[in-house]
Amino acid sequence: MLIIAYVVIFLLVFMIGICIGSFLNVVIYRVPRGLNIAKGRSFCPKCNNIIKARDLVPLASFCLLRGHCRFCGDSISSRYPLVEFMGGLMAILSVWVFWFTPSALLVFGVTCILILITFIDIDTQEIPYTLNIILMVFGVLAIFVFPQLGWLSHVVGIFCIAVPMIIINLIVADSFGGGDIFLCVACGLFLGWQNMLVATFIGIVLGGIYGVYLLAKKKKEKKEHFAFGPFLAFGITIAMFWGRSIIEAYLGIFSF
């Protein structure tokens, strides 16, 4: 019976998560276009027909429509179900790690903002400052929700990555975007300096691998830029859930 109860609980959590993921899709589409996220019904970006309620069921509608618009038959981007699934996955992961606590709610909120940053940055190579401001607010709350880190760790986290990024920008112009730097300020406050180092290391490694791939495929020139925000967001997500475990495992390598 206990197992069944857990299955039901996490199924409900997943359903809530994919519904929130559906809203994230609206934000990802509308914010870069300057559209109001609170007004106006969802519409097909190809034929502009209003999408009926029965076609807005997260994940299920995409499958039932076989990935095509009911009106014009044009293909629906697989990004929509992906973001919905990510919302559900992050909801489950937040509850799994932090259970039903303020920590879980705060972490889930951060993951939602990071999903927005990831896909908006991919589309525009810009990170809206509004999203980073929201992360700053979450960072302030984290000082009280995660007191075990110590307030000093949160404060140092603001500077530990952002300052080196600014210095690198002074040496090599436009090495990092202002949105990326602000993201590190906000998430450094949230994570604390130790976890922020873990997050940045993961982001740099993955971003470096992707950059090498683009150069190998000759899709980018050496001086061209690509969206770094998604790699930072991934590293930050990993550090939120497993940063302490990663640090302990790393230090354990050098313990005798």
N, C-alpha and C positions, 0 to 999 in steps of 0.2 A: 504493500500500500504506500509506503514511504517513497518508493521509486516512482510510482504513478503520480504521486503528489508533486514530486520534483519535475517530472515531465510536463505536467499541466502548467505549473508555475513558469517554467522557462519557455513553454510554448506561448503563453500569454505575454511574457516579456518580449519574445521575438516578434509577435504580432504588433505590439506597441512600437517596437523599434522600426519595423518596416513602414509603418504608417508615418512615423517621423521622417524616415528616409524619403518617403514620397514627397513630403513638404520640402525637404532639402533639395530635391530635384527642381522644385518651383523656384527656390532661391537661386540656385546655380544658373538657371536659365534667365531669370528676370533681372537680377542685380547688375550684371555687366551691361544690360540693355537699357538700364534706367527705368524699368517697369516696376510698378507697385506690387509688392509681394502679398499684400493683404486684400487687394481688390481685384475683381475680375476673375472669371472662371478659367480653368485650364483649357488650352486650345491646341490644335495641331499646328506646329510651326510651318508646315508645308501648305496646307489648304485653308488654315485659319478657322476651321469649323470647331465649335465648342464641343469638348469631349464630354460624353454622357457619363453620368455617375457610375453606371455599370462597367464602364471602361477605365475606372480610376481605382480599382481594387489593387493594392500593391502586389506585385509579382504575378498574381493570378490572371489579371487582365492581359498582361503581356503574353502570357502563355496561351490564353484562350483566343487572342487575336493573332496568334502566331507571328508576333512582332511586326504587324502592319496596321496602319490606320484604318478604322472602319469606313471612313468616308472616301479618302483618296487612294487608299491602298499602298501609300508610300511606307517604306520600312521605318520602324521605330528604333531609335538608337538603343543598343544593348546597355548603354550607360544607365538608363532609367531603372531597369531591374537590378543592375549592379549596385547603384547607390541605395536602393531600397534594401537589398540584402545586406549591405554594409551597415545600414542603420540597425537592422535586426541583430546582426552579429555583434556589433559594439554594445548593444543593450544587454545581450546575454553575457558577454565577457565582463561588462561592468558589474553586473549582479553576481556573476560567478566568483569574481575576485574580491569584491567588497560587500557582497550581499545587499540587503535592503537598508542601506545607510546613506547619510548625506554624502559620504565619499563616493559612492556609486553614482549618485545623481550628478555630482559635480564632474566626475570623470567622464560620464556619458555626455554631458553638455560640451566638454572640451573636445571629445571625439567628433561630435556633430560639427562643431566649428572647423575642425581640421579637415573633415570631408569636404565642407564648402570651400575651404582654402585650396585644397588639392585640385578640385575640378575647375574652379574659377581661374586658378593660376595656369593650369594646362591650357585653358581656352584663351586667356588674355595676357599671360605672363605678368600679371599684376595681382597683388593681394589687397583687397579692400581694407582700408584702415579701420573701418567700422568693426570688422571681424576681429582685428587685433586688439581693439579697445575692449571688446567683449571678453577676449582672453585675458586682458589685464585685470578686469573685474573678477574673473574666475581665479586669477592668481592671488589677488588680495584675499579672497575667500579661503583659498588653499592654506594660507598661513594659520587659519583657525581650524580648518577641517583636518589638516595634517600637521598637528603641532609637534609630532615626533621628529620632524625634519629640523626644527629650530628656525626661528625667524631669520637668523643671520644667513642660513643657507639659502632661503628664499631671496633675500636681498642681494647676496653675492651672485645668485643666479641671473639677476637682471643684467649684470655686467660681464660675466665670465666668457660669454660667446659674442655678445653684441659689440663690445669694445674692440676685440681683435678683428671682427668683420669691418668695423669702421676704419681701423688702421690700415687694413688690407685695401679698402676702397680708396684711401688717400694715396697709397703707393701705386695701385693699379686701378685706374678709374673704372667705375661701374662693374667691379667684380661681383658685388652683391647688390640686389635691389633694396630699396628702402623698406619694402614690405617684408622681405626676408629678415632684415635686421630687427624690425619691430616685432616680428614673430618670435625671434629669439629672446627679445626683452620680455615679452609677455609670458612665454612658456618657461623661460628661465625663472621668473617669479613664481610660476605655478609649481615647477618641478623641484626647484632647489638646484644648487650648482653641480652636485654630483650627478644627478640624473640628467641634467642638461648636457653635461659632457658626454654621457652615454648616447643621448639622443642625437647630438651633433655628429659624433663619430659614425654612427649608423648612417645618418643622412649623407655625410661626405663620402663614405665608402660607396654607397649605392649610387649617389649622384656621379661619382667619379667613374664607376663602371658604365653607367649609361652614357656619359660623355665620351668615353673611349669607344663605345659601340657606335655612337653617331659619327665619330671621326672615321672609324673603320669602314662604315657604310657610306662615307662621304655625304652624309645628310646635313652636316654642319661644318662651317669653317672654324678654325681655331679661335677666332675673335667673336664668333657668334654666341648668343646666349640661349639657354633653355631654362624651362621652369624648374627652379630648385626647391620651391615650396613643397611640392609633393613628397620629396625625399626627406625633408626636414619633418614634415607632418608624420610620415611613417616612423621615423626615428623617435619622435616625441611620443607617439602612441605606444611603441614598444617600451620606452622608458617609463611611461606611466604605470604600466602593468607589471613589468618585470625588471625595471631598472635596478632595484636593490639586489635582486638575485644575480643579475649580470655582474654587478660590481663585486659581490661576494665571491662569485665563481672566478672572476679575474684575479682578485687578491689571493684566492686560494691557490692559484697556480704558483705564486711566489712564496707561499708559506712553507716552512720546513718543520 
